[in-house]
Amino acid sequence: MHGMSLIMRDLDAAYAFKVLEIRFMFLQKIQTPSLHIFDGSSENDRQVDTRESELLAERFENAHVIRHGQGHMIPCGKTFINRIACFLESQMSTT
C-alpha cells in the first residue's frame, strides 16, 4: 500500500516514476483516460520540466495532450477551454 501512495503522489506531481524497485509496474501503459496540459517549452515552466510532463503522458494509452506557451498554469483562452471541454465531454459520454 505504501508503494501505491508513492505512485499517486508522483503522478499528481506530474513526474514519471523512475524508481527501479517498482519499474515492473510501469511496463504496461495505463489505460485510464488522461488529459495532460503543460507548457511546450521548459523555458517558461520553471516548476516542472517539459520532458517530465511528456514522459508522464507517454505512460498513458491514448493520452490527450495540450501544449501551450504560458508557463506553469492552465491556459484560459477560448481555444484551450474548448479543447479541455471536448475531452471532458467525451469522457462523460463513455461512462
C-alpha positions in Angstrom: 0.0 0.0 0.0 2.9 2.4 0.8 4.2 1.9 -2.8 0.8 2.9 -4.2 0.8 6.2 -2.2 4.2 7.0 -3.6 3.0 6.4 -7.2 -0.1 8.6 -6.7 2.0 11.3 -5.1 4.4 11.3 -8.0 1.7 11.1 -10.7 -0.1 14.0 -9.0 3.2 16.0 -9.2 3.4 15.2 -12.9 6.5 13.2 -12.7 7.1 9.8 -14.3 8.3 7.3 -11.7 11.9 6.3 -12.1 12.4 4.0 -9.0 13.9 0.7 -10.2 12.3 -1.4 -7.5 8.8 -0.8 -8.9 9.7 -0.4 -12.6 7.7 -3.5 -13.4 4.5 -1.6 -12.6 5.2 0.7 -15.5 5.9 -1.8 -18.2 2.3 -1.6 -19.5 0.6 1.7 -20.3 -2.0 3.0 -18.1 -5.5 2.6 -19.6 -7.2 5.4 -17.7 -8.3 8.3 -19.9 -6.0 11.2 -19.3 -5.6 14.9 -20.2 -2.2 16.4 -19.8 -1.8 20.2 -20.0 1.7 21.7 -20.0 3.9 24.3 -21.4 5.7 23.1 -24.6 8.9 24.9 -23.5 10.9 24.3 -20.4 12.0 27.9 -20.6 8.5 29.1 -19.5 7.7 26.4 -16.9 10.2 26.6 -14.0 8.3 24.2 -11.7 8.1 21.1 -14.0 10.5 20.3 -16.8 8.6 19.8 -20.1 10.3 16.4 -20.6 9.0 15.2 -17.3 5.4 16.1 -18.4 6.0 14.3 -21.7 7.3 11.2 -20.0 4.3 11.1 -17.8 1.9 11.5 -20.7 3.7 8.6 -22.5 2.8 6.3 -19.7 -0.9 6.5 -20.7 -2.5 4.8 -23.7 -4.2 7.4 -25.9 -3.2 10.3 -23.7 -4.7 13.7 -24.7 -2.0 16.3 -24.6 -2.5 20.1 -24.8 0.7 22.1 -25.0 0.8 25.8 -24.6 3.4 28.6 -24.0 2.1 30.2 -20.8 4.3 28.6 -18.1 3.1 26.6 -15.2 -0.6 27.2 -15.5 -3.8 26.0 -17.2 -4.5 28.4 -20.1 -7.8 30.2 -20.1 -8.0 31.2 -23.8 -11.2 30.1 -25.7 -9.3 27.6 -27.9 -7.8 25.9 -24.9 -11.0 25.9 -22.9 -12.8 24.3 -25.9 -10.2 21.6 -26.1 -10.5 20.8 -22.4 -14.3 20.8 -22.6 -14.2 18.5 -25.6 -12.1 16.0 -23.7 -14.4 16.2 -20.6 -17.5 15.8 -22.7 -16.0 12.8 -24.5 -15.4 11.2 -21.1 -18.9 11.9 -19.9 -20.4 10.2 -23.0 -18.3 7.0 -22.4 -19.4 6.4 -18.8 
